[in-house]
Amino acid sequence: MDSTAAKAHHDAAGMLVDAEVLTTLEKAVEEEKPRAKRADGGGRRICGPDSCGSPS
């Protein structure tokens, strides 16, 4: 598969985004990081067999 076909395939699959959209998404991720840390107390969550939504 040549690069043109690969790019077309990725574009059709929604894997390519405009540079402006990518920049906006990256900024949103950076803004969410501190919020996510505060929400979980800043620590790591330890999951066991009966916690963290393990399948039944």
Backbone torsions as a table, in degrees:
resi	resn	phi	psi	omega
1	MET	NA	128.8	178.8
2	ASP	-82.7	169.9	-174.4
3	SER	-64.4	-31.7	179.4
4	THR	-65.8	-43.3	179.0
5	ALA	-66.5	-39.5	179.0
6	ALA	-63.9	-43.7	178.8
7	LYS	-62.5	-41.8	179.3
8	ALA	-63.6	-41.3	179.2
9	HIS	-63.9	-46.0	179.5
10	HIS	-64.1	-39.4	178.6
11	ASP	-63.9	-44.6	180.0
12	ALA	-64.7	-31.5	-179.7
13	ALA	-83.3	-1.6	179.8
14	GLY	79.0	18.7	-177.6
15	MET	-88.1	-12.3	178.3
16	LEU	-105.5	136.8	176.5
17	VAL	-129.8	154.3	177.3
18	ASP	-63.6	147.9	-178.0
19	ALA	-57.5	-38.4	180.0
20	GLU	-65.5	-41.3	178.0
21	VAL	-65.1	-43.1	179.3
22	LEU	-60.9	-44.2	178.9
23	THR	-60.7	-43.8	179.4
24	THR	-62.9	-42.8	178.8
25	LEU	-65.0	-41.3	179.0
26	GLU	-63.0	-40.4	177.7
27	LYS	-63.4	-41.3	179.9
28	ALA	-63.2	-40.2	178.7
29	VAL	-62.8	-45.2	179.7
30	GLU	-62.6	-37.4	179.5
31	GLU	-69.9	-30.5	-178.5
32	GLU	-78.5	-25.1	-176.1
33	LYS	-54.7	-52.0	179.9
34	PRO	-63.3	-36.4	179.7
35	ARG	-64.6	-42.3	-179.7
36	ALA	-66.1	-37.9	178.9
37	LYS	-64.8	-41.6	178.8
38	ARG	-65.5	-38.1	-176.5
39	ALA	-64.3	-34.7	-178.8
40	ASP	-100.0	14.2	178.2
41	GLY	79.8	6.0	178.0
42	GLY	79.2	0.5	-178.4
43	GLY	-109.6	-178.6	178.4
44	ARG	-92.0	146.2	177.5
45	ARG	-94.9	132.0	178.4
46	ILE	-104.0	124.7	-177.6
47	CYS	-106.6	138.6	175.4
48	GLY	-117.9	-175.8	-176.9
49	PRO	-63.9	-24.9	-178.6
50	ASP	-107.0	12.1	-179.5
51	SER	-133.3	172.4	177.5
52	CYS	64.1	28.4	173.9
53	GLY	69.8	33.2	178.9
54	SER	-65.7	144.1	-178.1
55	PRO	-64.5	147.9	-179.4
56	SER	-86.2	NA	NA
